[in-house]
Amino acid sequence: MSILLPSYNNVCYDLVEALSRQAEALSAQGLCYEILVADDGSDDMATLRQNERIVSLPHTRLLKHSPNVGRAAIRNYLWRQSQYAWLLFIDSDVAVCRTDFLEKYLTSQGDGVVYGGICMDMADGSDKHNLRFMYESAAEPKHTYERRRKEPYSHFHTANFLVARPVMQANPFDERFRTYGYEDVLLGCVLERMHVSIEHIDNPVSLLSFEDNLHFVEKTEESLRTLWQFRDELIGYNALLDTWLRIMPSMGPLCKTLFRMFGPHIRRNLAGKRPCLTLFNIYRLGYMAEISQ
């Protein structure tokens, strides 16, 4: 198994050490493994220094890639640098929730793609007014193991999944996705079209860190621009896009006018100390109106 972590300005030593500890225990039972961390042009020197410790762990390499190439390209770079038949992709800003995390994947029944899910179990939650924390907490019930199994392709994300090398070779990440968001949604769409099965198992990683409210709003805006750019390929795989395309012919001009009137005020609320999640959902629809007209 090749365990692959893309990283950008994330201190991920603790995560890599936890994975290394589990992999070493399994190696006594015959597991051949490697852990590759690819730094995608990080510019935070303190983070870079802390992650240097990764190379002290067995069978672990830290690959430095510069300049930043984006979430799709860095994942392709990772698996092309790896050597084993099974590729386990894990985001670098999460934590493993179980001591048998790797074993759970090794004993899964999938022959193409296996997705373990994400959760909030280990999230600090000390700041209840963090917008991303609020958003992810509200969305968590929609991403349970039971819900994911019913719609396997719509509930696929790349924070935590295992894939057979031939599947990845035939269906690499689309490197047109250079800005933030939706490269994972498109991969799920491609896997469905290619009739590659996705097995969903109850083996989540936990979200740990949450950017401040302003940066989350900015990342959301960037992701919406990405969504609109690739809308023709993502229809049917994103509820916001599908809703907007349905109402755009009749409501588009009005939504755009209202967004220009009230959008800046809503944005100040979202970037402030007490954001409103309902306003966040309204803002996303309004922003879609602004960029699509």
N, C-alpha and C positions, 0 to 999 in steps of 0.2 A: 504494500500500500504506500502510495505517495501522498503525504499530507501537505496541502498547499495553502499558504496564507498570503493573500495580497495585503499590503499595508501602506498607508499614507498618513504620516504624522500620528501614528498610534503606538504607544508603548505596549508591546504584546509579549514581553518575556514571561509573565506569569501564565498566560494561556499556552505558550509553547512548552513551558516547563511541565504543565499539567498533562498535555498531550504526550510529551516525551516519557513521562513517568508511566502512563498507561501503555504506551507502545513498547517500552523496555520490558514490562511485565509480560506482555504477549509475545515478545521475541523469544522468551524462554520456551514458549510452546510452538515455535516455528515461524512466527511472523517476520517477514523481511519488510523493512519500512525505511522511509526517509521523511524528513520534515524540511520543506523549503519555504522560506519567507522571502517574498520579493518586495523590497521597498521601492515604491513608485515615485521617486523624485521628492522625497520628504525634505522640507526646508527647516524643520525644527531641530536644532542641533542637540538639545537636551534629549529629545526622543531618540535621535540617532545614536547617541552615546549609550543610552540605557538598552537599546536593542542589540548593541554589539555583544552583550552577554550571551545572546542566543547561540553563538558559535561554540560555546563551551559545552553545549548539550550534545549527547551522542547522536550520530546520523543526522545532524542538522546543519543546514547551510543558510546563510543570509546573502541574498542576491540583491545588489543595488542597481537599480535601473534609473537612468536619468537621460533626458528630462521626463517629466510625468507624461505617461501615454494614455491614461484613463483606465476605467474599471474593466472594460472588455479586453483590451490589448494586454494588460498586465496578467490577466488570468490565462490567456493563451500563451504568453511567455512562460508562465509557471509550469503548465503541464508539458510544454515542449522541452523544458529543462529537466523534467522528471524521468524516472526510469521504470516504474512498476505498472502493473496491469490495471490497478484500481486507483482512482484519483479522488481524494477527499478534499473538497474545497471548504474552507472555513474563514469567515471574515475575522480580521485581526482585533476588532473592538468588542468581542463577545467573551463569554466564559462557558466552559463545559459544566453541565449541571450534574452529571452522574459519573461515578467512578468506573462504570463499565461502558462508557460512551463509545470507545473504539470497538469493543467487543460486540456491542449491539449492532454496529454496522457490519462487522465481519460475519455475523450470524443471520443477517437479513436475507430475504429470499429474492431480492431484485436481481435481474440479469442485465439491466441497462442503466437505470438511474434510481437512486434511493434518496429520499428527502426526509430529513429528521425534524425540521421545524424550528421555530424560535419561540421564546417565552420571556416573561418578565420576572421570573422567580427570584433571580439574584440581583435585580436592579435595586439601587439604593433607594430611590423614591423620596429622598430627603427634601427635594424641591418639588412640591406638588404643583407649582406654577410654571414648571418647565414645559413648553409647548410640545416638544417631541415626546416627552414622557407621558403627557396627557393623551396625545394622539395614539401612541403605541399601546397604552393601557386600554383605551377604548376599542382598539382594533383586535386585541388579543383573543376575545371570544370567537372571532370569525376565523381564527387560524388554528383551532384545535385539531388534534389528530383525526377526530371523527369527521369534522367539516372538510378537512383536506382530502380525505379518502373519497368523498363524494364528487369532488371536482379536481382531480389530480393535476391537471395542466394549468388551471387558473390559480391554484394555490402553490405554485412552485417558485422558490426564490433561491438565490445563490449563496446565502449566508452560511449554509450548512447542508451540503449534499455530496453524495458519493456517485461516481460515474465510471463506467468501464472505458478504458482507453480507446477502443475502436469507436465507441459512440462519440467521444469527444473529438476524435480525429475526423469523423464524418460530419460533425455538427459543431464546429468551433464557435466561440463567441464572435458576434458580428462587430468588427472593429470600426464600423461607421459610427458606433455609439462612443463618442469621445467626451461628451458632456454627461452630467450626472443623471442617472435614472433609466430604468426600463430595459436594460440589456438582458436582465434575467427574465422579464416577461416575454420578450421576443424569443429567447431560447426555449421557454416552455411552449410557445406557439409552434416553433420549428419542430420540437420533439413530437408534438401531437400530429403534425402534418406527416412526419416521417414514421409514425406508428411505433415510436420508441416508448416502452412502458415506463411509468414512474411509480415506484412503490413508495407509499408514505408510511413512515414508522414513527413511533412516539419516542424520539431521541433528540430533544431540542437543545440548542444553545441559548444562553440567556443574554439579552441586551444589557450592557453595563453603563456605557457612557452616553451622554446626551449633550449635543451642542447647545449653546445659548439660543434664546428665542430668535434673535435677529438672524443668526446664521442658519437656523432651521427654516425660516421664512425664505431666505435667499436660496437655499438648496431646493426648497419646494418649487419656487419660481423657475429655477433651472430645470428641474425634472419635468415641469409642465411644458416648457419649451421643447424638451426632448420628446415628450409624449406627442405633442402636436406635429413635430417634424416627421415622426414615424407613424402617424395616425393610421395610414392605410394598411399597415402591417399589424397593427395592434387592436383593430376593431374587434370587439367581442371578448377582449381579454382585460379590459379596464372599465369599471363601472362609471367613473367620471367622464371618460371619453365618450362612452356609449350614450350617456345622458345628454351630454352637450350636443352631440351630432343629431340627436333626436329633437331637441328643442331649438337648435340654432336657426332653422329657417324662419320660425315664427317669433322667437324671443331674442335672437341674436342682437339686433340693434338696441333694443331696450336694455338688455343686460350690459352691453358695452357702455351705454350712457350712464347707467346707475353705478357701474364700477368706477368710471372716471369721476363721478361726483363723490362717492363714499369710500372707494378703495383706499386712498391714502389714510383716511381716518381709521379704517379697519386695520390697515397694516401697522399703524402706530400701536394699536391695542395688542396685536399679535406679537410685536417685537418688545412689548413692555413687560412689566412685572406681574400683571394679572391677565394673561390672555384668555380669550373665550373660545372654546373648541367649536362651538356652533358658528361663530364668525369665521373661524379658520376654514370650515367647509364652504361657507358662502364666498369667501375670498378666492378659494381655488377655482370655483365655477366662474367668478367674475374675471379672474386672470385669464382663464381659458377664452372668455369672450374677447378680452382685449387683444390677445395675440392671434386670434383666428379670423378677425374681421378685416 
